[in-house]
Every structure is written in C-alpha cells, then in structure tokens.
Amino acid sequence: MNEWDTQKQEPAVKSPRSLLALTACAAMFLPVAASASDPELKLPDFSHLRNTAVDYTDVTIDGFLLRLAKKFAADEDQEAADILSAIKSVRVREFEFDSDDAYSPADIDAVRKQLAAPGWSAIVQQRTREPRSIVDVFLNTDGGKIRGIAVIESQPRSFTIVNVVGNIDMDKLVKIQGELGIPKVSQSE
C-alpha cells in the first residue's frame, strides 16, 4: 500500500455554493458560443456614410412592424401571410455613392467575417473583375432547416446587405421578392 492509497481525497469543489459559482462562471461563456451561429447579423450603424451617399436605404422590419405586415398580408394574400408568419426580421442596408471607393471595405468585411461562424454556409460567392463586384449569399442552417439568409453585394460605388431571419422556405421566399425590401431577382440573373 502506498501513501496515496491511505490519504483521504479532498473534493475539487468543497461546497454546493462553490459548485454554483463555478456553474455560473461557465454559463457566462455559453452565450458567446451560441451567438456564433446567430442568424441575425450585427450590422454596423453606417451613419458615417449617410452624408457622403448619393442614395441610401435602411430597412428594418421586425417586432411590431412585422406583425402589422403579417396582418395586412393576411387581408390581401394568405400565401404571403403564411410566408411572413415564419419570418422574424428583415433588414436591408443599401448605399450608393457618386465616386469609386467612397466607403471602406472594412465596413463590409466586418459583416462578411460573421458569416465564417458555425452554422453559416456559402451558397453563392461571385467575384467579377470588370466591373468590379463581389456577391456573397449565405444560409444559416440548423438541423436541416434554414434559419437565416444573408446577401452581401459590393461594388466600388455601392453596396447592399440583406439579412432575413426566421424559419425560411426558399420556394416561398421567392414569391415575396420585391416586398419588405427583399430585392427582386430576375430569372436571367
């Protein structure tokens, strides 16, 4: 028998109070991991670009406004109401400038970096040299369900960011393109 066999082992956590404190500390880090795949992007304010932009569009539809849109849609088109019932938010930021490189690519890259988080998958990534253009389309999925869509399109004189959050059926979403700030895409594009 050696000395370790005869010694009484002290528990690593001596009291339930210590265990509770340890659990609380560990729980503080859980939201950080969970938010890594959040389908709602953290969009920059872009207020510093409003004075230099020739044109800008800032659309945020969620909460009360989305419930109101759902009600009006139900009165007009039940299919559109069904589509909207699964949507939690629609956010669009679009800026156009009168000169090339009037905005910093870092503004857009901050959003693109979020799309590298777990849960986001690129479905379209297009780079065009002339005219210079970058288009990224990403889906946020969980368990085979689409929880969010992000579209980022940037050119030297403009950029557009679209973020749709909710349980999304792509076939149904196509039917409301051109509504709520969701860009309309022609079949030829």
mmCIF file of the C-alpha atoms, coordinates in Angstrom:
data_MODEL
# 
_entry.id   MODEL 
# 
loop_
_atom_site.group_PDB 
_atom_site.id 
_atom_site.type_symbol 
_atom_site.label_atom_id 
_atom_site.label_alt_id 
_atom_site.label_comp_id 
_atom_site.label_asym_id 
_atom_site.label_entity_id 
_atom_site.label_seq_id 
_atom_site.pdbx_PDB_ins_code 
_atom_site.Cartn_x 
_atom_site.Cartn_y 
_atom_site.Cartn_z 
_atom_site.occupancy 
_atom_site.B_iso_or_equiv 
_atom_site.pdbx_formal_charge 
_atom_site.auth_seq_id 
_atom_site.auth_comp_id 
_atom_site.auth_asym_id 
_atom_site.auth_atom_id 
_atom_site.pdbx_PDB_model_num 
ATOM 1   C CA . MET A 1 1   ? 0.000   0.000  0.000   1.00 0.00 ? 1   MET A CA 1 
ATOM 2   C CA . ASN A 1 2   ? 1.483   3.384  -0.943  1.00 0.00 ? 2   ASN A CA 1 
ATOM 3   C CA . GLU A 1 3   ? 0.849   6.816  0.584   1.00 0.00 ? 3   GLU A CA 1 
ATOM 4   C CA . TRP A 1 4   ? -1.837  7.749  -1.965  1.00 0.00 ? 4   TRP A CA 1 
ATOM 5   C CA . ASP A 1 5   ? -3.988  4.779  -1.064  1.00 0.00 ? 5   ASP A CA 1 
ATOM 6   C CA . THR A 1 6   ? -4.192  5.803  2.586   1.00 0.00 ? 6   THR A CA 1 
ATOM 7   C CA . GLN A 1 7   ? -4.837  9.517  2.144   1.00 0.00 ? 7   GLN A CA 1 
ATOM 8   C CA . LYS A 1 8   ? -8.351  10.846 2.116   1.00 0.00 ? 8   LYS A CA 1 
ATOM 9   C CA . GLN A 1 9   ? -9.081  12.682 -1.131  1.00 0.00 ? 9   GLN A CA 1 
ATOM 10  C CA . GLU A 1 10  ? -10.480 16.201 -0.839  1.00 0.00 ? 10  GLU A CA 1 
ATOM 11  C CA . PRO A 1 11  ? -13.239 17.005 -3.333  1.00 0.00 ? 11  PRO A CA 1 
ATOM 12  C CA . ALA A 1 12  ? -12.270 19.542 -6.003  1.00 0.00 ? 12  ALA A CA 1 
ATOM 13  C CA . VAL A 1 13  ? -15.351 21.587 -5.180  1.00 0.00 ? 13  VAL A CA 1 
ATOM 14  C CA . LYS A 1 14  ? -15.841 21.718 -1.428  1.00 0.00 ? 14  LYS A CA 1 
ATOM 15  C CA . SER A 1 15  ? -19.349 23.135 -1.139  1.00 0.00 ? 15  SER A CA 1 
ATOM 16  C CA . PRO A 1 16  ? -22.545 23.388 -3.123  1.00 0.00 ? 16  PRO A CA 1 
ATOM 17  C CA . ARG A 1 17  ? -22.019 27.150 -3.052  1.00 0.00 ? 17  ARG A CA 1 
ATOM 18  C CA . SER A 1 18  ? -18.661 26.757 -4.839  1.00 0.00 ? 18  SER A CA 1 
ATOM 19  C CA . LEU A 1 19  ? -20.266 24.433 -7.360  1.00 0.00 ? 19  LEU A CA 1 
ATOM 20  C CA . LEU A 1 20  ? -22.973 27.026 -8.011  1.00 0.00 ? 20  LEU A CA 1 
ATOM 21  C CA . ALA A 1 21  ? -20.350 29.763 -8.500  1.00 0.00 ? 21  ALA A CA 1 
ATOM 22  C CA . LEU A 1 22  ? -18.369 27.540 -10.868 1.00 0.00 ? 22  LEU A CA 1 
ATOM 23  C CA . THR A 1 23  ? -21.518 26.725 -12.862 1.00 0.00 ? 23  THR A CA 1 
ATOM 24  C CA . ALA A 1 24  ? -22.427 30.427 -13.076 1.00 0.00 ? 24  ALA A CA 1 
ATOM 25  C CA . CYS A 1 25  ? -18.945 31.257 -14.392 1.00 0.00 ? 25  CYS A CA 1 
ATOM 26  C CA . ALA A 1 26  ? -19.173 28.522 -17.028 1.00 0.00 ? 26  ALA A CA 1 
ATOM 27  C CA . ALA A 1 27  ? -22.643 29.658 -18.054 1.00 0.00 ? 27  ALA A CA 1 
ATOM 28  C CA . MET A 1 28  ? -21.339 33.151 -18.785 1.00 0.00 ? 28  MET A CA 1 
ATOM 29  C CA . PHE A 1 29  ? -19.384 31.707 -21.706 1.00 0.00 ? 29  PHE A CA 1 
ATOM 30  C CA . LEU A 1 30  ? -22.318 29.800 -23.230 1.00 0.00 ? 30  LEU A CA 1 
ATOM 31  C CA . PRO A 1 31  ? -23.984 32.812 -24.894 1.00 0.00 ? 31  PRO A CA 1 
ATOM 32  C CA . VAL A 1 32  ? -20.724 33.603 -26.681 1.00 0.00 ? 32  VAL A CA 1 
ATOM 33  C CA . ALA A 1 33  ? -20.661 30.157 -28.270 1.00 0.00 ? 33  ALA A CA 1 
ATOM 34  C CA . ALA A 1 34  ? -24.377 30.190 -29.045 1.00 0.00 ? 34  ALA A CA 1 
ATOM 35  C CA . SER A 1 35  ? -24.259 33.605 -30.690 1.00 0.00 ? 35  SER A CA 1 
ATOM 36  C CA . ALA A 1 36  ? -21.541 32.439 -33.078 1.00 0.00 ? 36  ALA A CA 1 
ATOM 37  C CA . SER A 1 37  ? -24.193 30.921 -35.318 1.00 0.00 ? 37  SER A CA 1 
ATOM 38  C CA . ASP A 1 38  ? -26.905 33.504 -34.722 1.00 0.00 ? 38  ASP A CA 1 
ATOM 39  C CA . PRO A 1 39  ? -28.785 34.083 -37.985 1.00 0.00 ? 39  PRO A CA 1 
ATOM 40  C CA . GLU A 1 40  ? -29.245 37.772 -37.124 1.00 0.00 ? 40  GLU A CA 1 
ATOM 41  C CA . LEU A 1 41  ? -26.125 39.604 -38.227 1.00 0.00 ? 41  LEU A CA 1 
ATOM 42  C CA . LYS A 1 42  ? -24.738 42.508 -36.251 1.00 0.00 ? 42  LYS A CA 1 
ATOM 43  C CA . LEU A 1 43  ? -24.902 45.215 -38.882 1.00 0.00 ? 43  LEU A CA 1 
ATOM 44  C CA . PRO A 1 44  ? -22.762 48.325 -38.448 1.00 0.00 ? 44  PRO A CA 1 
ATOM 45  C CA . ASP A 1 45  ? -24.572 51.634 -37.973 1.00 0.00 ? 45  ASP A CA 1 
ATOM 46  C CA . PHE A 1 46  ? -23.240 53.096 -41.257 1.00 0.00 ? 46  PHE A CA 1 
ATOM 47  C CA . SER A 1 47  ? -24.347 56.578 -40.108 1.00 0.00 ? 47  SER A CA 1 
ATOM 48  C CA . HIS A 1 48  ? -20.912 57.904 -41.093 1.00 0.00 ? 48  HIS A CA 1 
ATOM 49  C CA . LEU A 1 49  ? -21.760 57.063 -44.726 1.00 0.00 ? 49  LEU A CA 1 
ATOM 50  C CA . ARG A 1 50  ? -25.151 58.773 -44.950 1.00 0.00 ? 50  ARG A CA 1 
ATOM 51  C CA . ASN A 1 51  ? -23.758 62.248 -45.668 1.00 0.00 ? 51  ASN A CA 1 
ATOM 52  C CA . THR A 1 52  ? -21.484 61.036 -48.466 1.00 0.00 ? 52  THR A CA 1 
ATOM 53  C CA . ALA A 1 53  ? -24.008 58.686 -50.088 1.00 0.00 ? 53  ALA A CA 1 
ATOM 54  C CA . VAL A 1 54  ? -25.979 59.802 -53.125 1.00 0.00 ? 54  VAL A CA 1 
ATOM 55  C CA . ASP A 1 55  ? -28.728 57.434 -52.029 1.00 0.00 ? 55  ASP A CA 1 
ATOM 56  C CA . TYR A 1 56  ? -29.202 55.095 -49.110 1.00 0.00 ? 56  TYR A CA 1 
ATOM 57  C CA . THR A 1 57  ? -31.906 52.708 -47.918 1.00 0.00 ? 57  THR A CA 1 
ATOM 58  C CA . ASP A 1 58  ? -32.178 51.452 -44.361 1.00 0.00 ? 58  ASP A CA 1 
ATOM 59  C CA . VAL A 1 59  ? -34.995 48.933 -43.814 1.00 0.00 ? 59  VAL A CA 1 
ATOM 60  C CA . THR A 1 60  ? -35.583 47.135 -40.524 1.00 0.00 ? 60  THR A CA 1 
ATOM 61  C CA . ILE A 1 61  ? -38.820 45.227 -40.175 1.00 0.00 ? 61  ILE A CA 1 
ATOM 62  C CA . ASP A 1 62  ? -39.277 43.172 -37.028 1.00 0.00 ? 62  ASP A CA 1 
ATOM 63  C CA . GLY A 1 63  ? -41.401 43.093 -33.911 1.00 0.00 ? 63  GLY A CA 1 
ATOM 64  C CA . PHE A 1 64  ? -44.487 45.281 -34.161 1.00 0.00 ? 64  PHE A CA 1 
ATOM 65  C CA . LEU A 1 65  ? -43.905 46.274 -37.799 1.00 0.00 ? 65  LEU A CA 1 
ATOM 66  C CA . LEU A 1 66  ? -43.601 42.645 -38.884 1.00 0.00 ? 66  LEU A CA 1 
ATOM 67  C CA . ARG A 1 67  ? -46.784 41.703 -37.016 1.00 0.00 ? 67  ARG A CA 1 
ATOM 68  C CA . LEU A 1 68  ? -48.531 44.604 -38.744 1.00 0.00 ? 68  LEU A CA 1 
ATOM 69  C CA . ALA A 1 69  ? -47.228 43.477 -42.155 1.00 0.00 ? 69  ALA A CA 1 
ATOM 70  C CA . LYS A 1 70  ? -48.455 39.937 -41.418 1.00 0.00 ? 70  LYS A CA 1 
ATOM 71  C CA . LYS A 1 71  ? -51.925 41.259 -40.599 1.00 0.00 ? 71  LYS A CA 1 
ATOM 72  C CA . PHE A 1 72  ? -52.158 43.313 -43.789 1.00 0.00 ? 72  PHE A CA 1 
ATOM 73  C CA . ALA A 1 73  ? -50.820 40.403 -45.817 1.00 0.00 ? 73  ALA A CA 1 
ATOM 74  C CA . ALA A 1 74  ? -53.464 38.101 -44.322 1.00 0.00 ? 74  ALA A CA 1 
ATOM 75  C CA . ASP A 1 75  ? -56.171 40.507 -45.530 1.00 0.00 ? 75  ASP A CA 1 
ATOM 76  C CA . GLU A 1 76  ? -54.746 40.546 -49.071 1.00 0.00 ? 76  GLU A CA 1 
ATOM 77  C CA . ASP A 1 77  ? -52.874 37.308 -49.709 1.00 0.00 ? 77  ASP A CA 1 
ATOM 78  C CA . GLN A 1 78  ? -52.967 34.292 -47.386 1.00 0.00 ? 78  GLN A CA 1 
ATOM 79  C CA . GLU A 1 79  ? -49.891 32.744 -49.005 1.00 0.00 ? 79  GLU A CA 1 
ATOM 80  C CA . ALA A 1 80  ? -47.836 35.877 -48.282 1.00 0.00 ? 80  ALA A CA 1 
ATOM 81  C CA . ALA A 1 81  ? -49.167 35.871 -44.710 1.00 0.00 ? 81  ALA A CA 1 
ATOM 82  C CA . ASP A 1 82  ? -48.047 32.244 -44.289 1.00 0.00 ? 82  ASP A CA 1 
ATOM 83  C CA . ILE A 1 83  ? -44.581 33.129 -45.529 1.00 0.00 ? 83  ILE A CA 1 
ATOM 84  C CA . LEU A 1 84  ? -44.343 36.136 -43.213 1.00 0.00 ? 84  LEU A CA 1 
ATOM 85  C CA . SER A 1 85  ? -45.547 34.134 -40.210 1.00 0.00 ? 85  SER A CA 1 
ATOM 86  C CA . ALA A 1 86  ? -42.218 32.267 -40.185 1.00 0.00 ? 86  ALA A CA 1 
ATOM 87  C CA . ILE A 1 87  ? -40.065 35.414 -40.643 1.00 0.00 ? 87  ILE A CA 1 
ATOM 88  C CA . LYS A 1 88  ? -38.680 37.115 -37.516 1.00 0.00 ? 88  LYS A CA 1 
ATOM 89  C CA . SER A 1 89  ? -36.903 40.055 -39.146 1.00 0.00 ? 89  SER A CA 1 
ATOM 90  C CA . VAL A 1 90  ? -35.866 41.594 -42.450 1.00 0.00 ? 90  VAL A CA 1 
ATOM 91  C CA . ARG A 1 91  ? -33.000 44.085 -42.557 1.00 0.00 ? 91  ARG A CA 1 
ATOM 92  C CA . VAL A 1 92  ? -31.644 45.815 -45.642 1.00 0.00 ? 92  VAL A CA 1 
ATOM 93  C CA . ARG A 1 93  ? -28.801 48.331 -45.867 1.00 0.00 ? 93  ARG A CA 1 
ATOM 94  C CA . GLU A 1 94  ? -28.121 49.784 -49.292 1.00 0.00 ? 94  GLU A CA 1 
ATOM 95  C CA . PHE A 1 95  ? -25.788 52.667 -50.141 1.00 0.00 ? 95  PHE A CA 1 
ATOM 96  C CA . GLU A 1 96  ? -24.862 54.283 -53.438 1.00 0.00 ? 96  GLU A CA 1 
ATOM 97  C CA . PHE A 1 97  ? -22.072 56.816 -53.919 1.00 0.00 ? 97  PHE A CA 1 
ATOM 98  C CA . ASP A 1 98  ? -21.023 59.142 -56.763 1.00 0.00 ? 98  ASP A CA 1 
ATOM 99  C CA . SER A 1 99  ? -17.370 58.065 -56.753 1.00 0.00 ? 99  SER A CA 1 
ATOM 100 C CA . ASP A 1 100 ? -15.415 54.837 -56.550 1.00 0.00 ? 100 ASP A CA 1 
ATOM 101 C CA . ASP A 1 101 ? -14.192 53.618 -53.179 1.00 0.00 ? 101 ASP A CA 1 
ATOM 102 C CA . ALA A 1 102 ? -16.230 56.163 -51.207 1.00 0.00 ? 102 ALA A CA 1 
ATOM 103 C CA . TYR A 1 103 ? -16.659 53.625 -48.399 1.00 0.00 ? 103 TYR A CA 1 
ATOM 104 C CA . SER A 1 104 ? -14.127 51.459 -46.625 1.00 0.00 ? 104 SER A CA 1 
ATOM 105 C CA . PRO A 1 105 ? -14.134 47.740 -47.488 1.00 0.00 ? 105 PRO A CA 1 
ATOM 106 C CA . ALA A 1 106 ? -13.620 47.198 -43.735 1.00 0.00 ? 106 ALA A CA 1 
ATOM 107 C CA . ASP A 1 107 ? -17.245 48.258 -43.201 1.00 0.00 ? 107 ASP A CA 1 
ATOM 108 C CA . ILE A 1 108 ? -18.445 45.354 -45.335 1.00 0.00 ? 108 ILE A CA 1 
ATOM 109 C CA . ASP A 1 109 ? -15.736 42.922 -44.217 1.00 0.00 ? 109 ASP A CA 1 
ATOM 110 C CA . ALA A 1 110 ? -16.966 43.251 -40.616 1.00 0.00 ? 110 ALA A CA 1 
ATOM 111 C CA . VAL A 1 111 ? -20.261 41.733 -41.754 1.00 0.00 ? 111 VAL A CA 1 
ATOM 112 C CA . ARG A 1 112 ? -18.631 39.114 -44.002 1.00 0.00 ? 112 ARG A CA 1 
ATOM 113 C CA . LYS A 1 113 ? -16.486 37.895 -41.075 1.00 0.00 ? 113 LYS A CA 1 
ATOM 114 C CA . GLN A 1 114 ? -19.651 36.983 -39.156 1.00 0.00 ? 114 GLN A CA 1 
ATOM 115 C CA . LEU A 1 115 ? -20.546 34.588 -41.955 1.00 0.00 ? 115 LEU A CA 1 
ATOM 116 C CA . ALA A 1 116 ? -17.474 32.470 -41.138 1.00 0.00 ? 116 ALA A CA 1 
ATOM 117 C CA . ALA A 1 117 ? -19.145 31.371 -37.879 1.00 0.00 ? 117 ALA A CA 1 
ATOM 118 C CA . PRO A 1 118 ? -20.503 27.844 -37.470 1.00 0.00 ? 118 PRO A CA 1 
ATOM 119 C CA . GLY A 1 119 ? -23.966 27.423 -38.926 1.00 0.00 ? 119 GLY A CA 1 
ATOM 120 C CA . TRP A 1 120 ? -23.375 29.723 -41.926 1.00 0.00 ? 120 TRP A CA 1 
ATOM 121 C CA . SER A 1 121 ? -22.732 28.145 -45.342 1.00 0.00 ? 121 SER A CA 1 
ATOM 122 C CA . ALA A 1 122 ? -21.898 29.928 -48.576 1.00 0.00 ? 122 ALA A CA 1 
ATOM 123 C CA . ILE A 1 123 ? -24.226 29.018 -51.420 1.00 0.00 ? 123 ILE A CA 1 
ATOM 124 C CA . VAL A 1 124 ? -23.048 31.700 -53.872 1.00 0.00 ? 124 VAL A CA 1 
ATOM 125 C CA . GLN A 1 125 ? -19.728 33.506 -53.978 1.00 0.00 ? 125 GLN A CA 1 
ATOM 126 C CA . GLN A 1 126 ? -19.156 35.533 -57.124 1.00 0.00 ? 126 GLN A CA 1 
ATOM 127 C CA . ARG A 1 127 ? -16.180 37.769 -57.876 1.00 0.00 ? 127 ARG A CA 1 
ATOM 128 C CA . THR A 1 128 ? -16.096 39.858 -61.042 1.00 0.00 ? 128 THR A CA 1 
ATOM 129 C CA . ARG A 1 129 ? -13.053 41.865 -62.092 1.00 0.00 ? 129 ARG A CA 1 
ATOM 130 C CA . GLU A 1 130 ? -14.724 44.212 -64.620 1.00 0.00 ? 130 GLU A CA 1 
ATOM 131 C CA . PRO A 1 131 ? -16.950 45.763 -63.490 1.00 0.00 ? 131 PRO A CA 1 
ATOM 132 C CA . ARG A 1 132 ? -15.532 45.078 -60.025 1.00 0.00 ? 132 ARG A CA 1 
ATOM 133 C CA . SER A 1 133 ? -18.166 43.275 -57.984 1.00 0.00 ? 133 SER A CA 1 
ATOM 134 C CA . ILE A 1 134 ? -18.367 40.847 -55.058 1.00 0.00 ? 134 ILE A CA 1 
ATOM 135 C CA . VAL A 1 135 ? -21.546 38.906 -54.257 1.00 0.00 ? 135 VAL A CA 1 
ATOM 136 C CA . ASP A 1 136 ? -21.948 36.505 -51.339 1.00 0.00 ? 136 ASP A CA 1 
ATOM 137 C CA . VAL A 1 137 ? -25.098 34.571 -50.440 1.00 0.00 ? 137 VAL A CA 1 
ATOM 138 C CA . PHE A 1 138 ? -25.066 32.568 -47.211 1.00 0.00 ? 138 PHE A CA 1 
ATOM 139 C CA . LEU A 1 139 ? -27.593 30.368 -45.413 1.00 0.00 ? 139 LEU A CA 1 
ATOM 140 C CA . ASN A 1 140 ? -27.709 29.819 -41.679 1.00 0.00 ? 140 ASN A CA 1 
ATOM 141 C CA . THR A 1 141 ? -28.966 26.309 -41.034 1.00 0.00 ? 141 THR A CA 1 
ATOM 142 C CA . ASP A 1 142 ? -29.695 24.176 -38.025 1.00 0.00 ? 142 ASP A CA 1 
ATOM 143 C CA . GLY A 1 143 ? -30.908 20.603 -38.229 1.00 0.00 ? 143 GLY A CA 1 
ATOM 144 C CA . GLY A 1 144 ? -31.651 20.870 -41.935 1.00 0.00 ? 144 GLY A CA 1 
ATOM 145 C CA . LYS A 1 145 ? -33.791 23.994 -41.504 1.00 0.00 ? 145 LYS A CA 1 
ATOM 146 C CA . ILE A 1 146 ? -32.907 27.408 -42.869 1.00 0.00 ? 146 ILE A CA 1 
ATOM 147 C CA . ARG A 1 147 ? -32.843 29.923 -40.011 1.00 0.00 ? 147 ARG A CA 1 
ATOM 148 C CA . GLY A 1 148 ? -31.388 32.885 -41.870 1.00 0.00 ? 148 GLY A CA 1 
ATOM 149 C CA . ILE A 1 149 ? -30.220 34.268 -45.189 1.00 0.00 ? 149 ILE A CA 1 
ATOM 150 C CA . ALA A 1 150 ? -27.529 36.858 -45.762 1.00 0.00 ? 150 ALA A CA 1 
ATOM 151 C CA . VAL A 1 151 ? -26.759 38.558 -49.071 1.00 0.00 ? 151 VAL A CA 1 
ATOM 152 C CA . ILE A 1 152 ? -23.852 40.972 -49.422 1.00 0.00 ? 152 ILE A CA 1 
ATOM 153 C CA . GLU A 1 153 ? -23.177 42.674 -52.730 1.00 0.00 ? 153 GLU A CA 1 
ATOM 154 C CA . SER A 1 154 ? -20.460 45.283 -53.084 1.00 0.00 ? 154 SER A CA 1 
ATOM 155 C CA . GLN A 1 155 ? -19.130 47.356 -55.952 1.00 0.00 ? 155 GLN A CA 1 
ATOM 156 C CA . PRO A 1 156 ? -16.801 50.366 -55.937 1.00 0.00 ? 156 PRO A CA 1 
ATOM 157 C CA . ARG A 1 157 ? -19.756 52.798 -55.832 1.00 0.00 ? 157 ARG A CA 1 
ATOM 158 C CA . SER A 1 158 ? -22.354 50.805 -53.915 1.00 0.00 ? 158 SER A CA 1 
ATOM 159 C CA . PHE A 1 159 ? -23.131 48.005 -51.516 1.00 0.00 ? 159 PHE A CA 1 
ATOM 160 C CA . THR A 1 160 ? -26.196 46.118 -50.354 1.00 0.00 ? 160 THR A CA 1 
ATOM 161 C CA . ILE A 1 161 ? -26.622 43.915 -47.294 1.00 0.00 ? 161 ILE A CA 1 
ATOM 162 C CA . VAL A 1 162 ? -29.788 41.846 -46.779 1.00 0.00 ? 162 VAL A CA 1 
ATOM 163 C CA . ASN A 1 163 ? -30.411 39.713 -43.687 1.00 0.00 ? 163 ASN A CA 1 
ATOM 164 C CA . VAL A 1 164 ? -33.624 37.685 -43.347 1.00 0.00 ? 164 VAL A CA 1 
ATOM 165 C CA . VAL A 1 165 ? -34.127 35.752 -40.105 1.00 0.00 ? 165 VAL A CA 1 
ATOM 166 C CA . GLY A 1 166 ? -36.722 33.078 -39.380 1.00 0.00 ? 166 GLY A CA 1 
ATOM 167 C CA . ASN A 1 167 ? -37.766 29.617 -40.478 1.00 0.00 ? 167 ASN A CA 1 
ATOM 168 C CA . ILE A 1 168 ? -37.351 30.132 -44.188 1.00 0.00 ? 168 ILE A CA 1 
ATOM 169 C CA . ASP A 1 169 ? -38.772 28.124 -47.052 1.00 0.00 ? 169 ASP A CA 1 
ATOM 170 C CA . MET A 1 170 ? -36.794 29.276 -50.117 1.00 0.00 ? 170 MET A CA 1 
ATOM 171 C CA . ASP A 1 171 ? -39.579 28.372 -52.568 1.00 0.00 ? 171 ASP A CA 1 
ATOM 172 C CA . LYS A 1 172 ? -41.990 30.558 -50.627 1.00 0.00 ? 172 LYS A CA 1 
ATOM 173 C CA . LEU A 1 173 ? -39.488 33.385 -50.058 1.00 0.00 ? 173 LEU A CA 1 
ATOM 174 C CA . VAL A 1 174 ? -39.048 33.801 -53.823 1.00 0.00 ? 174 VAL A CA 1 
ATOM 175 C CA . LYS A 1 175 ? -42.759 34.635 -54.015 1.00 0.00 ? 175 LYS A CA 1 
ATOM 176 C CA . ILE A 1 176 ? -42.348 37.777 -51.874 1.00 0.00 ? 176 ILE A CA 1 
ATOM 177 C CA . GLN A 1 177 ? -39.207 39.145 -53.573 1.00 0.00 ? 177 GLN A CA 1 
ATOM 178 C CA . GLY A 1 178 ? -39.605 42.834 -54.202 1.00 0.00 ? 178 GLY A CA 1 
ATOM 179 C CA . GLU A 1 179 ? -41.571 43.189 -50.933 1.00 0.00 ? 179 GLU A CA 1 
ATOM 180 C CA . LEU A 1 180 ? -40.307 44.350 -47.498 1.00 0.00 ? 180 LEU A CA 1 
ATOM 181 C CA . GLY A 1 181 ? -37.015 45.464 -49.012 1.00 0.00 ? 181 GLY A CA 1 
ATOM 182 C CA . ILE A 1 182 ? -36.185 41.958 -50.265 1.00 0.00 ? 182 ILE A CA 1 
ATOM 183 C CA . PRO A 1 183 ? -34.551 42.547 -53.651 1.00 0.00 ? 183 PRO A CA 1 
ATOM 184 C CA . LYS A 1 184 ? -36.269 41.249 -56.744 1.00 0.00 ? 184 LYS A CA 1 
ATOM 185 C CA . VAL A 1 185 ? -34.025 38.965 -58.770 1.00 0.00 ? 185 VAL A CA 1 
ATOM 186 C CA . SER A 1 186 ? -34.861 38.345 -62.401 1.00 0.00 ? 186 SER A CA 1 
ATOM 187 C CA . GLN A 1 187 ? -34.737 34.796 -63.744 1.00 0.00 ? 187 GLN A CA 1 
ATOM 188 C CA . SER A 1 188 ? -31.944 35.741 -66.166 1.00 0.00 ? 188 SER A CA 1 
ATOM 189 C CA . GLU A 1 189 ? -29.500 36.778 -63.343 1.00 0.00 ? 189 GLU A CA 1 
# 
